[in-house]
């Protein structure tokens, strides 16, 4: 007895090569592209390369000390040094060597100058402040000693760790973490049609915690280049990653395709070049000094150095700065999204 063929229970697969309906097809580019399409991308790229070279090469070309904080023991020597060196140093008179040493180890000053009678001058520095800052203070004090007809001996009371002899580890760590947050946010901006805002925020927040942990592990226990306590260092780097990610997200949300170049200029170019790691903050031009500790990379470098060598004496302000750069942009993006939803409901 013949049996009837079984009836299929599922629909046949759609032919992937079938042409899209007219409404679903992407619009074809215009036959004659607008001038903006030709000019905007190369113009933005030229601005970025010019800013990058100007900041990194220009700031390091001829750094000059400005108000280097130096503790000087003794009222007479303090007056003589301030008169001789002028605006190059900011003299902090100290009544005793112990008080001056305390100021040096708490990063209130970058060096301590003491007179030793016929033996000349003794200059105690904190090499952890970076090679450029240490070299600058040694040069200006040596110039003073030469003019005064005496000698100066230099001692490093807060040296850098052996695996960071040039004091650049903090710069590279901050640059890498900033870059990772920037790249993540750049990708998240393209996921707005696939992920709700709360999911994108969750993704960036979780990534920041992971990036901070990975960065602290590599820079600290693995490579030994950043001797900060692990948990405070991981928290600092997590805040930096969140600050970079949410700031990039903010700029991309408000300015569209131009937001990514703006984030590149703000964080990776100006922020990192003025961070005070490769060129000490007291050696930067006045405009660069104003933004040095305000932008996330500069705040992170200060926190990393404080936690690594100075017991976190001044870490609170840079950590608060990083938190503000993470929370502030997140709130602004959320507020814009909430306002958009309200307009849609009322339309």
C-alpha positions in Angstrom: 0.0 0.0 0.0 1.4 3.3 -1.0 2.0 5.9 1.7 1.6 9.6 1.2 4.9 11.6 1.5 5.4 13.3 4.9 4.5 16.9 5.2 7.5 19.1 6.1 7.1 20.6 9.6 9.5 23.6 9.1 9.7 26.3 6.6 12.4 26.0 3.9 15.6 28.0 4.5 15.5 31.4 2.9 17.9 31.8 0.0 20.7 34.1 1.3 21.5 35.1 -2.2 18.0 36.4 -2.9 17.9 40.2 -3.5 16.9 42.4 -0.6 13.5 44.2 -0.8 13.9 47.7 -2.2 13.2 49.3 1.2 16.0 47.2 2.9 18.7 48.0 0.4 21.4 50.4 1.6 21.2 53.7 -0.3 23.8 54.0 -3.0 26.5 56.7 -2.7 25.7 59.9 -4.6 27.2 60.1 -8.0 29.0 63.3 -7.0 30.1 63.1 -3.3 29.9 66.3 -1.3 33.1 68.2 -0.7 32.9 67.6 3.0 33.2 63.8 2.4 36.6 64.4 0.7 37.9 67.0 3.2 36.8 66.1 6.7 38.6 62.7 7.1 42.1 63.9 5.9 41.7 67.2 7.8 40.9 65.4 11.0 43.8 63.0 10.5 46.2 65.9 9.8 45.1 67.7 13.0 45.7 64.6 15.0 49.2 64.0 13.7 50.2 67.6 14.0 48.9 67.7 17.6 50.6 64.4 18.5 54.0 65.6 17.2 53.6 69.1 18.7 52.8 67.7 22.1 55.2 64.9 22.5 58.2 66.4 20.6 57.5 70.0 21.4 57.1 69.6 25.2 60.2 67.5 25.5 62.3 69.8 23.2 63.4 72.4 25.8 61.8 71.8 29.2 62.5 74.6 31.7 62.0 74.4 35.5 59.3 76.5 37.0 58.7 76.8 40.7 60.4 73.5 41.5 59.5 73.0 45.2 62.8 72.7 47.1 63.2 72.5 50.9 66.1 74.6 52.2 67.3 74.2 55.7 68.3 77.5 57.3 66.8 81.0 56.9 69.9 82.6 55.4 70.5 79.9 52.9 66.8 80.0 51.9 67.0 83.7 51.1 70.2 83.4 49.1 68.9 80.5 47.0 65.6 82.2 46.3 67.3 85.4 45.2 69.8 83.6 43.1 67.4 81.2 41.3 64.3 83.3 41.1 61.2 81.6 39.5 63.1 78.4 38.8 62.5 77.2 42.3 59.9 77.6 45.0 61.9 77.6 48.2 60.3 76.0 51.3 62.3 77.1 54.3 62.6 74.3 56.9 63.8 74.7 60.5 65.6 71.3 60.6 66.9 68.5 58.4 64.3 66.1 59.9 61.4 68.3 58.8 62.9 68.8 55.4 63.4 65.0 55.0 59.8 64.4 56.0 58.6 66.9 53.3 60.8 65.1 50.7 59.4 61.6 51.5 55.8 62.9 51.5 56.3 64.5 48.1 55.8 68.0 49.3 59.1 69.0 47.8 61.3 67.4 45.1 64.7 68.0 46.9 66.3 69.2 50.1 69.3 71.6 50.2 71.4 71.8 53.3 74.7 73.6 54.0 77.5 71.8 55.7 79.9 74.6 56.5 83.3 74.2 54.8 82.1 70.9 53.2 79.8 72.8 50.8 76.1 71.9 50.1 74.2 68.7 50.3 71.3 68.1 47.9 69.0 65.2 48.7 66.6 64.3 45.9 63.7 61.9 45.3 64.6 60.1 42.1 61.0 58.7 42.1 59.8 62.1 40.9 61.3 61.2 37.5 64.6 61.7 35.6 63.7 65.0 34.1 62.7 66.6 37.4 65.7 65.2 39.3 68.1 66.4 36.6 66.5 69.8 36.5 66.8 70.4 40.2 70.4 69.1 40.2 71.3 71.5 37.4 69.8 74.6 39.0 71.4 73.9 42.4 74.7 73.1 40.8 74.5 76.5 39.0 73.8 78.2 42.4 76.7 76.4 44.0 79.1 77.4 41.1 78.0 81.0 41.5 78.5 80.9 45.3 82.0 79.3 44.9 81.1 76.1 46.7 80.5 72.4 45.9 77.3 70.3 46.1 77.0 66.6 46.7 73.9 64.7 45.6 72.1 61.9 47.4 69.0 60.0 46.2 66.8 59.3 49.2 63.8 57.9 47.3 65.3 56.0 44.3 63.3 54.4 41.5 62.9 50.6 41.5 65.7 48.7 39.6 63.2 47.7 36.8 62.2 51.3 36.1 65.5 53.1 36.0 64.2 56.0 33.9 60.9 56.4 35.7 58.8 55.8 32.7 56.8 52.7 33.8 54.0 54.8 35.1 53.7 56.6 31.8 53.6 53.4 29.8 51.1 51.8 32.1 48.8 54.8 32.1 49.1 55.1 28.3 48.2 51.4 27.8 45.2 51.5 30.1 44.0 54.7 28.6 44.3 53.2 25.1 42.4 50.1 26.1 39.5 52.1 27.5 39.5 54.3 24.4 39.4 51.2 22.0 36.7 49.6 24.1 34.4 52.6 23.9 35.1 53.0 20.2 33.7 49.5 19.7 30.8 50.0 22.1 29.7 53.0 20.1 29.1 50.7 17.2 26.9 48.4 19.4 24.2 50.9 20.2 21.7 49.0 18.0 22.5 45.6 19.6 23.0 46.5 23.3 20.8 48.6 25.6 22.6 51.5 27.3 22.6 49.7 30.6 24.3 46.7 29.0 26.9 48.9 27.4 27.6 50.6 30.7 27.9 47.2 32.3 30.3 46.1 29.7 32.5 49.1 30.1 32.5 48.9 33.9 33.3 45.2 34.0 36.1 45.7 31.5 37.5 48.6 33.5 37.8 46.3 36.6 39.5 43.6 34.5 41.8 46.0 32.8 42.9 47.4 36.1 43.6 44.0 37.6 45.5 42.9 34.5 47.5 46.1 34.4 48.4 46.0 38.1 49.4 42.3 37.8 51.7 42.9 34.9 53.3 46.1 36.1 53.6 45.0 39.7 54.2 41.4 40.6 55.1 40.1 37.1 57.4 42.8 35.8 58.3 44.6 39.1 58.3 48.0 37.5 55.6 49.6 39.6 56.1 48.9 43.4 52.7 50.2 44.4 50.4 48.0 46.7 48.4 45.7 44.4 44.8 46.6 45.3 45.3 50.4 45.3 47.1 50.2 42.0 44.4 48.0 40.4 41.7 50.4 41.6 43.6 53.4 40.1 44.0 51.7 36.8 40.4 50.6 36.8 39.3 54.2 37.4 41.6 55.3 34.5 40.1 52.7 32.1 36.6 53.7 33.1 37.5 57.4 32.7 38.9 56.9 29.2 36.0 54.6 28.2 33.1 56.8 29.4 34.8 60.0 28.2 35.2 58.5 24.7 31.6 57.2 24.9 30.4 60.7 25.8 32.2 62.4 23.0 31.1 59.8 20.4 27.5 60.2 21.7 27.3 63.9 21.5 29.6 64.6 18.5 29.1 61.5 16.3 32.0 60.5 14.0 34.0 63.6 15.2 33.9 62.4 18.8 36.6 59.7 18.3 39.2 62.1 17.0 38.3 64.5 19.9 38.9 61.7 22.4 42.2 60.9 20.7 43.3 64.5 21.1 42.1 64.9 24.6 43.2 61.6 26.1 45.9 60.0 24.0 47.6 63.2 22.8 47.2 66.1 25.2 46.5 63.9 28.3 49.4 61.5 28.0 52.0 64.1 26.8 51.3 66.4 29.7 50.9 63.6 32.3 54.2 64.6 34.0 55.9 61.2 33.5 58.1 61.7 30.5 58.6 65.4 31.3 58.0 66.5 34.9 55.0 68.7 35.5 57.2 71.5 36.9 59.1 71.6 33.6 56.1 72.0 31.3 54.9 75.3 29.8 52.2 77.1 31.7 49.3 76.0 29.5 50.4 72.3 29.8 50.8 72.6 33.6 47.2 73.8 33.9 45.8 70.6 32.3 48.5 68.2 33.5 46.8 66.9 36.7 43.2 67.6 35.5 43.1 65.1 32.6 42.8 61.4 33.4 46.4 60.2 32.3 48.1 62.9 34.4 45.9 62.1 37.4 46.7 58.4 37.0 50.5 59.0 36.8 50.4 61.1 39.9 48.4 58.5 41.8 50.7 55.6 40.6 53.9 57.5 41.7 52.4 58.5 45.0 51.3 54.9 45.7 54.6 53.5 44.6 57.1 55.7 46.4 55.5 58.2 48.7 53.0 56.1 50.7 50.0 57.5 48.8 50.5 60.9 50.6 48.8 62.9 47.8 46.9 60.1 46.0 43.4 61.2 47.1 43.0 64.2 44.7 44.1 62.3 41.5 41.9 59.4 42.4 38.9 61.8 42.9 39.8 63.3 39.5 39.7 59.9 37.8 36.4 59.1 39.5 34.9 62.4 38.2 36.0 61.6 34.7 34.3 58.2 34.9 31.1 59.2 36.6 30.5 62.6 35.0 30.4 61.4 31.4 28.4 58.3 32.3 25.7 60.6 33.9 25.6 62.9 30.9 25.2 60.0 28.4 22.5 58.5 30.6 20.7 61.9 30.8 20.8 62.3 27.1 19.4 58.8 26.6 16.6 59.5 29.2 15.7 62.7 27.5 15.5 61.0 24.1 13.2 58.3 25.5 11.0 61.0 27.1 10.6 62.8 23.8 9.7 59.6 22.0 7.0 58.9 24.5 5.6 62.4 24.2 5.7 62.4 20.4 
